Amino acid sequence: MGETGLRIVFMGTPDIAREGLEKLLSLPVEIVGVFTQPDKPVGRKQILTPPPVKALAEEKGIPVYQPKRIKREKWVRILKELAPDLVLVTAYGQILSQEILDIPRLGCINMHASLLPKLRGAAPIQWAIANGDALTGVTAMQMDAGMDTGAILDQRTVPISDDDTEESLYRKLSQEGADLICQIVQRILSGEKLIPVPQDENQVTYAPMISKEDGLINWEMDAGSIDCRVRGFHSWPQAYTFLDGKKLSVLSAAVISDETLQSLKPGEIDIEAASAKRPRLLVGCGNQALQILSLQLQGKKPMAAADFLRGQRNIPASFDAVSSV
């Protein structure tokens, strides 16, 4: 016998969570409340902007709650009053206390954007690319009081292509995660008893919050690893280096395995066919070389590397020697 009249509280904040909420609305369940992060200033004008999940919930007439700290007594009381059978969490941005986890009779289920126990933590999408992984995915887990330590209910695998950026992989995982969370709910509705499988602690890796310093390019690394970081940190902090004391962000690049470039030292610049219409900006790495395809120099707009070269009279012999961090 299946579940009927399932009462769900949804917790999430960014677009990856909005997609999940949107798909849930097509199921025969009652979304009794949505918890999301407070509105934040966005852009140069710092316009106070609601999270994507809030915008959708308000459009659908679902009550929205935006606690700064969900663990406070007021919000725990509100959650109890909502009396959910199930709490679904996708990229909410706050840790739930054990008191909250104990409220719904069916527990709290989280959709995490990695193949747990791999890449526990705040930035699994970025680090999956930056680490050079060939595969990632999404995991539905039964939440416990730890950070992404709960038992696994189901997973979906997603391959990472050689040209995936943080943004493109985010879109793939958003869709896969929304499908997965809906399938989990459909299984509950059908009366299926979900069997959680504990995570293998010997396989744990982490995806910590990204810092600005993570984007600093160490040219001693091999070209493939640098390209992965360019793609993984594409939106922020971006992979960057310094040229004549100015920050230069590498927006896109390609690995070059031409043997004639093997003599380039890490960080050394080679301008190939500078007089041609499409000159190439090549850089030596710990192994192979990297062609910078597009870039942004401090104080300038993003541009193709060829356009940058045509506008520069004197290019230094190498990028500034800055210690990696």
C-alpha positions as CSV (number, residue, x, y, z in Angstrom):
1,M,0.0,0.0,0.0
2,G,1.4,3.4,-1.0
3,E,1.6,6.7,0.7
4,T,-1.2,9.1,0.3
5,G,-1.4,12.8,1.1
6,L,2.4,13.0,1.6
7,R,3.3,16.3,3.3
8,I,6.7,17.6,2.2
9,V,8.9,20.5,3.3
10,F,11.5,21.4,0.6
11,M,14.8,23.1,1.5
12,G,17.0,24.6,-1.2
13,T,18.4,27.8,-2.5
14,P,20.1,27.9,-6.0
15,D,18.9,26.9,-9.5
16,I,19.9,23.3,-9.0
17,A,17.3,23.2,-6.2
18,R,14.7,25.1,-8.1
19,E,14.7,22.5,-10.8
20,G,14.1,19.8,-8.2
21,L,11.2,21.7,-6.7
22,E,9.7,22.3,-10.1
23,K,9.6,18.6,-10.9
24,L,8.2,17.8,-7.4
25,L,5.2,20.0,-8.1
26,S,4.1,17.6,-10.8
27,L,3.7,14.7,-8.3
28,P,0.6,14.0,-6.1
29,V,2.2,15.4,-2.9
30,E,1.6,18.5,-0.8
31,I,4.5,20.9,-0.5
32,V,3.6,22.5,2.8
33,G,6.5,24.9,3.0
34,V,9.8,25.9,1.4
35,F,12.9,26.9,3.4
36,T,15.6,28.9,1.6
37,Q,18.4,31.3,2.3
38,P,17.7,35.0,2.9
39,D,17.6,37.4,-0.1
40,K,21.1,38.7,-1.0
41,P,22.5,41.8,-2.7
42,V,23.5,41.0,-6.3
43,G,25.6,42.8,-8.9
44,R,27.4,46.1,-8.9
45,K,24.2,47.9,-7.7
46,Q,23.8,45.4,-4.9
47,I,20.1,44.8,-5.7
48,L,18.4,42.6,-3.1
49,T,17.5,39.5,-5.0
50,P,15.5,36.4,-3.9
51,P,17.0,32.9,-4.3
52,P,15.7,31.0,-7.4
53,V,13.8,28.6,-5.1
54,K,11.9,31.4,-3.4
55,A,10.9,33.0,-6.7
56,L,9.3,29.7,-7.8
57,A,7.7,28.9,-4.5
58,E,6.0,32.4,-4.4
59,E,4.9,32.0,-8.0
60,K,3.2,28.7,-7.0
61,G,1.7,30.1,-3.8
62,I,3.8,27.9,-1.4
63,P,4.7,29.4,2.0
64,V,8.4,30.5,2.1
65,Y,10.6,30.7,5.2
66,Q,14.1,32.3,5.1
67,P,15.8,31.8,8.4
68,K,19.4,33.1,8.9
69,R,19.9,30.2,11.3
70,I,17.4,27.3,10.9
71,K,18.6,25.7,14.2
72,R,17.0,28.4,16.3
73,E,14.0,27.5,18.4
74,K,11.5,29.7,16.4
75,W,12.2,27.8,13.2
76,V,12.3,24.4,14.8
77,R,8.8,25.2,16.2
78,I,7.5,26.3,12.8
79,L,8.8,23.1,11.2
80,K,7.0,21.0,13.8
81,E,3.8,22.9,13.2
82,L,4.1,22.2,9.4
83,A,4.1,18.5,10.4
84,P,5.9,17.2,7.3
85,D,6.1,13.5,6.6
86,L,9.3,14.1,4.7
87,V,11.9,16.9,4.3
88,L,13.8,17.1,1.0
89,V,17.0,19.0,0.8
90,T,19.0,20.2,-2.2
91,A,21.8,22.7,-1.9
92,Y,20.1,24.5,1.0
93,G,23.3,26.0,2.5
94,Q,22.7,25.3,6.2
95,I,23.3,22.3,8.5
96,L,20.3,20.7,10.1
97,S,20.3,19.8,13.7
98,Q,19.4,16.4,15.0
99,E,16.3,17.9,16.4
100,I,15.2,19.0,12.9
101,L,16.2,15.6,11.4
102,D,13.9,13.9,13.9
103,I,10.8,15.9,13.0
104,P,9.6,14.1,9.8
105,R,8.4,10.5,10.2
106,L,10.1,9.5,7.0
107,G,13.3,11.5,7.8
108,C,15.2,14.0,5.7
109,I,16.6,13.2,2.3
110,N,19.4,15.2,0.7
111,M,20.3,15.3,-3.0
112,H,24.1,15.8,-3.1
113,A,25.9,16.6,-6.4
114,S,28.6,13.9,-6.3
115,L,28.9,10.1,-6.1
116,L,29.2,9.9,-2.3
117,P,31.3,9.1,-0.4
118,K,33.4,10.9,-3.0
119,L,33.5,14.7,-2.8
120,R,31.7,15.4,0.5
121,G,31.4,19.1,1.1
122,A,30.4,22.5,-0.3
123,A,31.8,22.5,-3.8
124,P,31.6,19.0,-5.4
125,I,30.8,20.2,-8.9
126,Q,33.8,22.5,-9.2
127,W,36.2,20.1,-7.6
128,A,35.1,17.2,-9.8
129,I,36.3,19.1,-12.8
130,A,39.3,20.7,-11.1
131,N,40.5,17.3,-10.0
132,G,40.3,15.9,-13.5
133,D,37.6,13.3,-12.6
134,A,36.1,11.4,-15.6
135,L,32.8,10.7,-13.7
136,T,30.6,12.3,-11.2
137,G,26.9,12.2,-10.4
138,V,24.2,12.7,-7.9
139,T,23.4,10.9,-4.7
140,A,20.1,10.8,-2.7
141,M,21.0,10.1,1.0
142,Q,19.2,9.7,4.2
143,M,20.5,12.6,6.3
144,D,22.2,12.3,9.6
145,A,24.0,14.9,11.8
146,G,27.3,14.6,9.9
147,M,28.4,16.6,6.8
148,D,27.2,14.4,3.8
149,T,27.7,11.2,5.9
150,G,24.3,9.7,5.6
151,A,23.4,6.4,4.1
152,I,22.9,6.2,0.4
153,L,19.4,5.6,-1.0
154,D,20.2,5.9,-4.8
155,Q,22.7,7.4,-7.2
156,R,23.0,8.4,-10.8
157,T,26.3,8.6,-12.7
158,V,27.1,11.6,-15.0
159,P,30.3,11.6,-17.2
160,I,32.4,14.7,-17.3
161,S,33.4,15.7,-20.9
162,D,36.8,17.3,-21.8
163,D,35.1,20.6,-22.5
164,D,32.7,20.7,-19.4
165,T,32.9,23.8,-17.3
166,E,31.5,24.3,-13.9
167,E,28.4,25.8,-15.5
168,S,27.7,23.0,-18.1
169,L,28.2,20.3,-15.5
170,Y,26.0,22.2,-13.1
171,R,23.2,22.0,-15.7
172,K,23.6,18.3,-16.3
173,L,23.6,17.5,-12.5
174,S,20.6,19.8,-11.9
175,Q,18.5,17.8,-14.3
176,E,19.8,14.5,-13.1
177,G,19.3,15.4,-9.4
178,A,15.7,16.7,-10.0
179,D,14.9,13.4,-11.7
180,L,16.5,11.4,-8.9
181,I,14.7,13.1,-6.1
182,C,11.3,12.7,-7.9
183,Q,12.0,9.0,-8.4
184,I,12.7,8.6,-4.7
185,V,9.4,10.3,-3.8
186,Q,7.5,8.2,-6.4
187,R,9.0,5.0,-4.8
188,I,7.8,6.2,-1.4
189,L,4.4,7.0,-2.9
190,S,4.2,3.5,-4.3
191,G,4.8,2.0,-0.9
192,E,8.4,0.8,-1.5
193,K,10.6,0.5,1.5
194,L,13.8,2.3,0.8
195,I,16.9,0.5,2.0
196,P,19.8,2.9,3.0
197,V,23.3,1.6,2.3
198,P,26.0,3.0,4.6
199,Q,28.8,4.9,2.9
200,D,32.3,3.3,2.7
201,E,34.4,5.5,4.9
202,N,37.6,4.2,3.2
203,Q,36.5,5.9,-0.1
204,V,35.8,9.3,1.3
205,T,37.2,12.4,-0.4
206,Y,36.3,16.1,0.1
207,A,35.2,19.1,-1.9
208,P,35.9,22.1,0.5
209,M,34.5,25.6,0.0
210,I,36.6,27.3,-2.7
211,S,38.8,30.2,-1.9
212,K,40.1,33.0,-4.1
213,E,43.6,31.5,-3.7
214,D,42.5,28.2,-5.3
215,G,42.4,29.9,-8.6
216,L,46.0,30.9,-8.7
217,I,47.8,29.0,-11.4
218,N,50.9,27.0,-10.5
219,W,52.6,26.6,-13.9
220,E,54.7,23.8,-12.5
221,M,51.6,21.6,-12.8
222,D,51.0,19.7,-16.0
223,A,48.9,21.4,-18.7
224,G,46.0,19.0,-18.4
225,S,45.7,19.7,-14.7
226,I,45.8,23.5,-15.2
227,D,43.1,23.2,-17.9
228,C,40.9,21.3,-15.5
229,R,41.2,24.1,-13.0
230,V,40.4,26.7,-15.7
231,R,37.2,24.9,-16.4
232,G,36.3,24.0,-12.8
233,F,36.8,27.5,-11.5
234,H,35.3,29.2,-14.5
235,S,32.7,31.3,-12.8
236,W,34.7,32.0,-9.6
237,P,37.4,32.6,-8.6
238,Q,38.6,31.8,-12.2
239,A,42.1,30.5,-12.9
240,Y,44.5,33.4,-12.9
241,T,48.1,34.4,-13.1
242,F,50.0,37.7,-13.3
243,L,51.5,39.5,-16.2
244,D,53.7,42.6,-15.6
245,G,52.1,42.8,-12.1
246,K,48.5,42.7,-13.4
247,K,46.1,39.9,-12.7
248,L,45.3,37.9,-15.8
249,S,42.3,35.5,-15.7
250,V,42.5,32.5,-18.1
251,L,38.9,32.0,-19.2
252,S,39.5,29.1,-21.6
253,A,42.5,27.1,-22.7
254,A,43.6,23.9,-24.6
255,V,46.4,21.4,-23.9
256,I,49.1,21.4,-26.6
257,S,51.3,18.3,-26.9
258,D,53.6,19.6,-29.7
259,E,57.1,18.2,-28.9
260,T,58.7,21.4,-30.2
261,L,57.2,23.2,-27.2
262,Q,58.6,20.9,-24.6
263,S,61.6,23.2,-24.0
264,L,59.3,25.9,-22.7
265,K,59.9,26.4,-19.0
266,P,56.9,26.6,-16.6
267,G,55.3,30.0,-17.0
268,E,57.4,30.9,-20.1
269,I,55.4,32.5,-22.9
270,D,55.7,31.7,-26.6
271,I,53.8,33.7,-29.1
272,E,53.3,31.6,-32.2
273,A,52.9,33.4,-35.6
274,A,52.5,36.8,-33.9
275,S,52.2,38.5,-37.3
276,A,49.3,36.2,-38.4
277,K,45.7,37.1,-38.1
278,R,45.2,34.6,-35.3
279,P,48.4,34.4,-33.3
280,R,48.5,31.8,-30.5
281,L,49.4,32.5,-26.9
282,L,51.3,29.4,-25.6
283,V,52.6,28.8,-22.1
284,G,55.1,26.3,-20.7
285,C,53.9,24.0,-18.0
286,G,55.3,21.2,-15.9
287,N,54.4,18.8,-18.7
288,Q,53.2,19.8,-22.2
289,A,52.1,23.4,-22.9
290,L,48.9,25.3,-22.6
291,Q,47.3,27.5,-25.3
292,I,45.3,30.3,-23.7
293,L,42.2,30.8,-25.9
294,S,40.5,33.6,-24.0
295,L,41.4,35.8,-21.1
296,Q,40.7,38.9,-19.1
297,L,43.4,41.3,-18.1
298,Q,42.8,43.3,-14.9
299,G,40.7,46.4,-15.7
300,K,39.8,45.1,-19.2
301,K,37.0,43.2,-20.8
302,P,37.1,39.5,-21.6
303,M,38.6,38.8,-25.0
304,A,40.1,36.2,-27.3
305,A,43.8,35.7,-26.7
306,A,44.5,36.5,-30.4
307,D,42.9,39.9,-30.0
308,F,44.8,40.5,-26.8
309,L,48.1,39.7,-28.6
310,R,47.4,42.1,-31.5
311,G,46.8,44.9,-29.0
312,Q,50.0,44.3,-27.1
313,R,53.4,45.6,-28.3
314,N,55.7,44.1,-25.7
315,I,54.7,40.8,-24.1
316,P,57.0,39.7,-21.2
317,A,58.9,36.5,-21.6
318,S,57.0,34.8,-18.9
319,F,54.1,35.2,-16.4
320,D,55.2,36.7,-13.1
321,A,56.7,34.3,-10.6
322,V,54.2,34.1,-7.9
323,S,54.3,31.3,-5.3
324,S,51.5,28.9,-5.5
325,V,49.2,28.6,-2.5
